Each structure stands twice: as C-alpha cells, then as structure tokens.
Amino acid sequence: MRRSNIFKIAAVIILGLMVLFWLVTSVIGMLAGVTGELNNLIIMLVVVLLAFLAWKRLLLGGLLICGFGVLLALYFFLLPTDLQTITPQLILMCVPLTLAGLLFIEADWASKKRN
C-alpha cells in the first residue's frame, strides 16, 4: 500500500471516529432535552462534506479541514466561558480536525513525491 493511501485512510479514520462520537452524544443530548446539540450536528455535517472533498482533492481538503479546526478553536476561545469549560471541545473537535487536515496534506505531499 502506498504511503499516501495510508495517510488518507488514517485521516478518514480520525474524522470518522470524531463524527461518530459527536453524533452519538448529540443525539443522546437531544433526546435528554439539552438545547444547542443541533450545532454539533451541523458541524459534523460540514466535517463529512470536507472529508469527502479532502478524499478527492488532498491539498485543498486538508487545508480546509485544518482551517475549519482553527476557526472552531477561535470560536471556542471567544465564548464567554473559562478554559476549563472549553478544553473538552478543543480536544475532541479541534485537535482531530487539525490532525486529519495535516494527514491529508501529508498524503498529497507523499503522492507528489512518489510521482
């Protein structure tokens, strides 16, 4: 298996686990009556669309996923809460997005290096 495919598969696994986790927690939260869980579902829809784009166009998708992770981190830091409250969201949303985006960028670099 080529190195670029390994990076792509690793990025998709990271994004898939993240989407699965947030999908389950959002549905459970909505069933329990917690308001605001719809935001997480919208974010996960955007992540799935970006993952599909990244699978087709490695560099562009990787840059967009990294950018989305950074934008989410900025959004969480701008919320009027303390760092202890936003740390789980940073770790469970922003870090996987940035890591997966970097893996897609690395897959693009590895495929160009091979050719």
C-alpha positions in Angstrom: 0.0 0.0 0.0 1.3 3.4 -0.9 2.2 5.9 1.8 -0.3 8.5 0.5 -3.1 6.0 0.9 -2.1 5.2 4.5 -2.2 8.9 5.4 -5.6 9.3 3.7 -7.1 6.3 5.5 -5.7 7.4 8.9 -7.2 10.9 8.4 -10.6 9.4 7.4 -10.5 7.1 10.5 -9.8 10.0 12.8 -12.6 12.1 11.2 -15.0 9.1 11.3 -14.4 8.4 15.0 -14.9 12.1 15.8 -18.1 12.3 13.8 -19.4 9.1 15.3 -18.6 10.3 18.9 -20.3 13.7 18.3 -23.3 12.2 16.5 -23.9 9.8 19.4 -23.5 12.4 22.1 -25.6 15.0 20.2 -28.5 12.5 19.7 -28.4 11.4 23.3 -28.3 15.1 24.4 -31.3 16.0 22.1 -33.3 13.0 23.5 -32.5 14.2 27.0 -33.7 17.7 26.2 -30.4 19.6 26.1 -30.7 22.6 23.8 -27.9 23.5 21.5 -27.0 20.0 20.4 -28.1 20.8 16.9 -25.0 22.9 16.5 -22.8 19.8 16.8 -24.8 18.0 14.2 -24.3 20.9 11.8 -20.6 21.0 12.5 -20.4 17.2 11.8 -22.2 17.6 8.5 -19.6 20.2 7.5 -16.9 17.8 8.6 -18.3 15.0 6.5 -18.5 17.2 3.4 -15.0 18.4 4.0 -13.7 14.9 4.4 -15.3 13.9 1.1 -13.7 16.9 -0.6 -10.3 16.0 1.0 -10.5 12.5 -0.3 -10.9 13.8 -3.8 -8.6 16.8 -3.6 -6.0 16.1 -0.9 -4.3 19.5 -0.6 -7.4 21.7 -0.8 -9.4 19.5 1.5 -6.6 19.2 4.0 -6.1 23.0 4.1 -9.9 23.5 4.5 -10.1 20.9 7.3 -7.1 22.5 9.1 -8.7 25.9 8.7 -12.0 24.7 10.0 -10.3 23.3 13.1 -8.5 26.5 13.7 -11.8 28.5 13.2 -13.6 26.3 15.7 -10.8 26.8 18.2 -11.1 30.5 17.8 -14.8 30.3 18.2 -14.4 28.3 21.4 -11.9 30.8 22.8 -14.3 33.7 22.0 -17.1 32.1 24.0 -17.7 33.8 27.4 -16.5 30.8 29.4 -13.3 29.7 31.1 -10.6 27.5 29.7 -11.7 24.5 31.8 -15.1 24.5 30.1 -13.9 24.7 26.5 -11.0 22.3 26.9 -13.0 19.1 26.1 -14.4 20.7 22.9 -10.9 21.8 21.9 -9.5 18.3 22.5 -12.5 16.4 21.0 -13.2 18.7 18.0 -10.3 21.0 17.1 -7.3 18.6 17.6 -8.7 15.8 15.5 -9.7 18.2 12.7 -6.3 19.8 12.6 -4.5 16.4 12.8 -6.7 14.9 10.0 -6.1 18.0 7.8 -2.4 17.7 8.3 -2.6 14.0 7.3 -4.4 14.9 4.1 -1.7 17.5 3.3 1.0 14.9 4.0 -0.8 12.4 1.7 -0.8 15.0 -1.0 2.9 15.6 -0.5 3.7 11.9 -0.4 1.8 11.3 -3.7 3.6 14.1 -5.4 7.0 13.0 -4.0 6.3 9.5 -5.4 5.5 10.8 -8.9 
